């Protein structure tokens, strides 16, 4: 196991989990910078943490949330201004194989769009849970599975209570 500190949070990386199974959709993975990021100045030692949202052979599409603001003339409705918010047809959602993904951990609709793409063999598609601010596969493409270090596992202790167990 490897331990990574991110701000005040501790992330434990289970390296052995993928010796017994392949990375799966919804796994939160820790991975080394993919080749495209290394070409743009990241180090091979830089690690990232993201959620797998699609695996090889899947089609991925992101549709933006584009609210349309309409103000109706107050004369027609007793001098009350009405604000109507309409989303785009697909409303800022992630689609995998043309099926909308219900993701209760995503706090806001995605404000960006992405053309449909197929995830190649040997790759996964990863997105951060803070979708509108994340630097992920939508920016740099699918992630090679070989770059995955391991799966993030929940920690049932505080950083301070296990600090003395982490080798220096």
C-alpha positions, 0 to 999 in steps of 0.5 A: 500500500502507498499513502498519499497526502492531498491537503488534509486528506489521506488517500490509501492506494491498494496496489494489489487490488488490480492483480486480481481484477481489472479496473472497473467503472466507478473505481477511484484510481491513483495513476501516474501522469499519462504520456501526453501530460509528460510531453507537456511538462509533468513528471513520470512521478506525478500522481493523480486521483480520478474516477473511472467513468468508462472502460475500453470499448465504451462510448463517452459523451458529455453534454453541457448544461446551457441555461436559457433565461426568458423574461416574460412581459409582466403585463400578461401575468399580473405585473410579476416577472417570471424567470424560466430556466430551461436546460439543454436537451441532455442537461449537463450529463455524462452519457456512456453508451448513450445511457445517462449516468446518474452520479449523485456525487457530482455537485453541479451539472457539467458546463462543458461538452465533449463530442462522443468518443470510443475508449480504445483497448487498454485504456479507461476514461477518467473524470474528477468528481468536481467535473467543472474544475477537474483536469482529466480525460476530457482534456487529455484523452483516455488513460492507459491502464498501465499508468494506474498505480492502484485503487483508492480505498477508504480510510477509517482513521484520521491522518494524525492517528496513523501518521506514526505507521507511515515510513519516512 
